[in-house]
């Protein structure tokens, strides 16, 4: 049997593990090698999958292509609020955790990137490295989460069950009493779609009343000003 080429290795690992860190040697190469990246995308597309990448995240992952979703889940699955069988209160918990982790993380990443950029001077004006998510993503206290949102999310037993489910799916990780960003939290949730609904909607007010105000990342405010 001939050895697997690099795109085959990456595709196989992504299918087996669901996500890979951007620090993985083959992933690092694919991110700068357009040919390898395109080969990997083509291999995955051949089985109805697509690469999911985000410069603000520390991982890459795979997801179904839209045309493949109906074949996999059928009409009833497409009509559901998610295709992971996460209950409604679990989805609500996921949105709250995304708001408390991803929105502040984006602010910090953009702020640090801008600071690095300013210190580099005009010679490197086009190079704005993005700080790793793990270095800037906040940790959420389990006890605070339970105190602030437990009543709305089914109290302790129900929230614990949903936290285990979200951890199993890769959205969060647990570090003792703290909850941290998981590999898929900033990959499988559409930031451009969800962020405005939270920042401009009722959930933003709910979070603020609970002592967790959220603000727009600087990059969004700059776009508005421009």
C-alpha positions as CSV (number, residue, x, y, z in Angstrom):
1,X,0.0,0.0,0.0
2,X,1.4,3.4,-1.0
3,X,1.8,5.9,1.8
4,X,-0.8,8.6,2.2
5,X,0.0,12.0,0.8
6,X,-0.3,15.1,3.0
7,X,-3.8,16.0,1.9
8,X,-5.0,12.4,2.5
9,X,-3.3,12.4,6.0
10,X,-5.0,15.6,6.9
11,X,-8.4,14.6,5.6
12,X,-8.2,11.2,7.4
13,X,-7.2,12.9,10.7
14,X,-10.0,15.5,10.4
15,X,-12.5,12.7,9.7
16,X,-11.3,10.7,12.7
17,X,-10.8,13.5,15.2
18,X,-13.4,16.2,13.9
19,X,-10.9,19.0,14.6
20,X,-7.2,19.7,14.6
21,X,-5.2,22.5,16.2
22,X,-3.7,25.1,14.0
23,X,-0.3,24.2,15.6
24,X,-0.4,20.7,14.1
25,X,2.5,20.5,11.7
26,X,0.4,19.5,8.6
27,X,-2.2,22.1,9.4
28,X,0.5,24.8,9.7
29,X,1.8,23.8,6.3
30,X,-1.7,23.7,4.8
31,X,-2.4,27.2,6.1
32,X,0.5,28.7,4.1
33,X,0.4,26.2,1.1
34,X,-2.4,27.1,-1.2
35,X,-2.1,23.9,-3.2
36,X,-2.2,21.6,-0.2
37,X,-5.2,23.6,1.2
38,X,-7.1,23.3,-2.1
39,X,-6.3,19.5,-2.3
40,X,-7.5,19.0,1.2
41,X,-10.7,20.9,0.4
42,X,-11.3,18.9,-2.7
43,X,-10.9,15.6,-0.9
44,X,-13.4,16.6,1.7
45,X,-15.8,18.0,-0.8
46,X,-15.8,14.6,-2.5
47,X,-17.6,13.2,0.6
48,X,-19.9,16.1,1.2
49,X,-17.7,18.0,3.7
50,X,-16.0,21.3,3.9
51,X,-13.1,22.8,5.9
52,X,-14.0,25.3,8.6
53,X,-11.3,27.8,9.5
54,X,-11.3,31.0,11.4
55,X,-8.3,33.2,12.1
56,X,-9.7,33.9,15.6
57,X,-9.9,30.2,16.5
58,X,-7.0,27.9,17.5
59,X,-8.4,24.9,15.5
60,X,-9.7,23.9,12.1
61,X,-12.6,21.5,11.7
62,X,-14.9,19.9,9.1
63,X,-18.6,20.5,8.5
64,X,-21.2,19.2,6.1
65,X,-21.7,21.1,2.8
66,X,-25.2,22.5,2.4
67,X,-26.2,20.1,-0.4
68,X,-25.2,17.1,1.8
69,X,-27.3,18.2,4.8
70,X,-30.6,17.0,3.4
71,X,-29.1,13.6,2.4
72,X,-27.7,13.1,5.9
73,X,-30.5,14.6,8.1
74,X,-33.6,14.6,5.9
75,X,-36.3,17.2,6.0
76,X,-37.1,16.8,9.7
77,X,-33.4,17.2,10.6
78,X,-33.1,20.4,8.6
79,X,-36.2,21.8,10.3
80,X,-34.7,21.2,13.8
81,X,-33.0,24.0,15.7
82,X,-29.7,22.0,15.5
83,X,-28.5,18.7,14.1
84,X,-26.6,17.6,17.2
85,X,-29.8,16.7,19.2
86,X,-28.9,19.4,21.8
87,X,-32.1,20.3,23.7
88,X,-33.5,23.9,23.6
89,X,-32.2,24.8,27.0
90,X,-28.8,23.4,26.0
91,X,-28.8,25.6,22.9
92,X,-29.7,28.6,25.1
93,X,-26.8,27.7,27.4
94,X,-24.5,27.4,24.3
95,X,-25.5,30.9,23.1
96,X,-24.9,32.4,26.6
97,X,-21.4,30.7,26.8
98,X,-20.6,31.8,23.3
99,X,-21.5,35.4,24.2
100,X,-19.5,35.3,27.4
101,X,-16.4,33.8,25.8
102,X,-16.2,34.6,22.1
103,X,-17.3,38.2,22.2
104,X,-14.8,39.3,24.8
105,X,-12.1,37.2,23.1
106,X,-12.7,39.0,19.8
107,X,-12.3,42.3,21.6
108,X,-9.0,41.3,23.2
109,X,-7.6,39.7,20.0
110,X,-8.3,42.8,17.9
111,X,-7.0,45.1,20.6
112,X,-3.7,43.2,20.9
113,X,-3.3,42.8,17.2
114,X,-3.8,46.6,16.8
115,X,-1.2,47.2,19.6
116,X,1.3,44.9,17.9
117,X,0.6,46.6,14.6
118,X,1.1,50.1,16.0
119,X,4.5,49.0,17.5
120,X,5.7,47.6,14.2
121,X,5.7,50.9,12.4
122,X,4.8,51.6,8.8
123,X,7.3,49.0,7.4
124,X,5.0,46.2,8.6
125,X,1.7,48.0,8.2
126,X,0.1,45.0,6.4
127,X,1.1,42.4,9.0
128,X,-1.3,42.2,11.9
129,X,-0.8,38.9,13.7
130,X,-3.8,37.6,15.6
131,X,-3.2,36.5,19.2
132,X,-4.0,32.9,19.9
133,X,-7.5,32.3,21.3
134,X,-6.2,30.4,24.3
135,X,-4.2,33.4,25.4
136,X,-7.1,35.8,25.4
137,X,-10.3,33.8,25.8
138,X,-11.9,34.3,29.2
139,X,-12.6,31.6,31.7
140,X,-16.2,31.4,32.9
141,X,-16.8,30.5,36.6
142,X,-19.2,27.6,36.9
143,X,-20.6,28.9,40.2
144,X,-21.2,32.4,38.7
145,X,-22.9,30.9,35.6
146,X,-25.1,28.8,37.9
147,X,-25.9,31.8,40.1
148,X,-26.6,34.1,37.2
149,X,-28.5,31.8,34.8
150,X,-29.3,28.6,36.6
151,X,-33.0,29.5,37.2
152,X,-33.5,30.2,33.5
153,X,-31.6,27.1,32.4
154,X,-33.2,24.4,34.5
155,X,-31.2,24.8,37.7
156,X,-28.1,22.8,38.6
157,X,-29.0,19.3,37.4
158,X,-30.2,20.3,34.0
159,X,-27.4,22.8,33.5
160,X,-24.8,20.1,34.5
161,X,-26.3,17.7,32.0
162,X,-26.2,20.3,29.2
163,X,-22.6,21.3,30.1
164,X,-21.5,17.7,29.7
165,X,-23.2,17.5,26.3
166,X,-21.6,20.7,25.1
167,X,-18.2,19.5,26.3
168,X,-18.7,16.2,24.5
169,X,-19.5,18.0,21.3
170,X,-16.3,20.1,21.6
171,X,-17.9,23.5,22.2
172,X,-16.4,23.9,25.7
173,X,-13.8,22.4,27.9
174,X,-13.8,22.2,31.7
175,X,-10.9,23.3,33.9
176,X,-11.8,22.5,37.4
177,X,-14.6,24.9,38.4
178,X,-14.0,27.0,35.2
179,X,-15.5,26.7,31.7
180,X,-13.2,27.5,28.8
181,X,-13.6,27.7,25.0
182,X,-13.7,24.4,23.2
183,X,-12.3,23.7,19.7
184,X,-15.6,24.2,17.9
185,X,-17.1,27.2,19.8
186,X,-15.7,29.8,17.4
187,X,-15.9,27.6,14.4
188,X,-19.3,26.1,14.0
189,X,-21.3,29.2,15.2
190,X,-21.6,32.0,12.7
191,X,-20.2,35.1,14.4
192,X,-21.4,37.5,11.7
193,X,-25.0,36.2,12.1
194,X,-25.1,35.8,15.9
195,X,-23.1,38.7,17.2
196,X,-25.5,41.5,16.0
197,X,-28.5,39.6,17.3
198,X,-26.9,39.5,20.8
199,X,-25.3,43.0,20.8
200,X,-28.5,44.6,19.5
201,X,-31.1,42.3,20.9
202,X,-32.7,41.3,24.2
203,X,-29.9,38.8,25.2
204,X,-27.4,41.7,25.4
205,X,-29.7,43.4,28.0
206,X,-30.1,40.1,29.9
207,X,-26.3,39.6,30.0
208,X,-25.8,43.2,31.2
209,X,-28.3,42.9,34.0
210,X,-26.5,39.7,35.1
211,X,-23.2,41.7,35.3
212,X,-21.8,40.5,32.0
213,X,-22.0,43.5,29.6
214,X,-20.8,42.8,26.1
215,X,-19.4,45.3,23.6
216,X,-18.6,45.4,20.0
217,X,-15.0,44.4,19.0
218,X,-13.0,47.4,17.8
219,X,-12.9,46.1,14.2
220,X,-16.7,46.2,13.9
221,X,-16.7,49.7,15.3
222,X,-14.1,50.8,12.8
223,X,-16.1,49.4,10.0
224,X,-19.1,51.4,11.2
225,X,-17.0,54.6,11.5
226,X,-15.6,54.0,8.0
